[in-house]
Amino acid sequence: MQYETVDEAKLTAQRLRPLVLVVVAAKLAVSALLLTTVQFPKEVNTPEIVALR
């Protein structure tokens, strides 16, 4: 009987690939949601800072 050599790293990578894709997709979705809900302030006339000498 011959035993096949099992590459543990490759097997683990294949098992974790779907989880990694889900996590990356979730992070992108959260980032997109946050970017769409951020309201940037309108331009306000800010007073200029004058250096006194």
Distance bins in CASP14 RR format, pairs under 12 A and 6 or more apart:
PFRMAT RR
TARGET T0000
AUTHOR 0000-0000-0000
RMODE 2
METHOD distances of the structure
MODEL  1
4 11 0 0 0 0 0 1 0 0 0 0 0
5 11 0 0 0 0 0 1 0 0 0 0 0
6 12 0 0 0 0 0 1 0 0 0 0 0
6 14 0 0 0 0 0 1 0 0 0 0 0
7 13 0 0 0 0 1 0 0 0 0 0 0
7 14 0 0 0 0 1 0 0 0 0 0 0
8 14 0 0 0 0 0 1 0 0 0 0 0
8 15 0 0 0 0 0 1 0 0 0 0 0
9 15 0 0 0 0 0 1 0 0 0 0 0
9 16 0 0 0 0 0 1 0 0 0 0 0
10 16 0 0 0 0 0 1 0 0 0 0 0
10 17 0 0 0 0 0 1 0 0 0 0 0
11 17 0 0 0 0 0 1 0 0 0 0 0
12 19 0 0 0 0 0 1 0 0 0 0 0
12 20 0 0 0 0 0 1 0 0 0 0 0
13 19 0 0 0 0 0 1 0 0 0 0 0
13 20 0 0 0 0 1 0 0 0 0 0 0
14 20 0 0 0 0 0 1 0 0 0 0 0
16 22 0 0 0 0 0 1 0 0 0 0 0
16 23 0 0 0 0 1 0 0 0 0 0 0
16 24 0 0 0 0 0 1 0 0 0 0 0
17 23 0 0 0 0 0 1 0 0 0 0 0
17 24 0 0 0 0 0 1 0 0 0 0 0
18 24 0 0 0 0 0 1 0 0 0 0 0
18 25 0 0 0 0 0 1 0 0 0 0 0
19 25 0 0 0 0 0 1 0 0 0 0 0
19 26 0 0 0 0 0 1 0 0 0 0 0
20 26 0 0 0 0 0 1 0 0 0 0 0
20 27 0 0 0 0 0 1 0 0 0 0 0
21 27 0 0 0 0 0 1 0 0 0 0 0
21 28 0 0 0 0 0 1 0 0 0 0 0
22 28 0 0 0 0 0 1 0 0 0 0 0
22 29 0 0 0 0 0 1 0 0 0 0 0
23 29 0 0 0 0 0 1 0 0 0 0 0
23 30 0 0 0 0 0 1 0 0 0 0 0
24 30 0 0 0 0 0 1 0 0 0 0 0
24 31 0 0 0 0 0 1 0 0 0 0 0
25 31 0 0 0 0 0 1 0 0 0 0 0
25 32 0 0 0 0 0 1 0 0 0 0 0
26 32 0 0 0 0 0 1 0 0 0 0 0
26 33 0 0 0 0 0 1 0 0 0 0 0
27 33 0 0 0 0 0 1 0 0 0 0 0
27 34 0 0 0 0 0 1 0 0 0 0 0
28 34 0 0 0 0 0 1 0 0 0 0 0
28 35 0 0 0 0 0 1 0 0 0 0 0
29 35 0 0 0 0 0 1 0 0 0 0 0
29 36 0 0 0 0 0 1 0 0 0 0 0
30 36 0 0 0 0 0 1 0 0 0 0 0
30 37 0 0 0 0 0 1 0 0 0 0 0
31 37 0 0 0 0 0 1 0 0 0 0 0
31 38 0 0 0 0 0 1 0 0 0 0 0
32 38 0 0 0 0 0 1 0 0 0 0 0
END
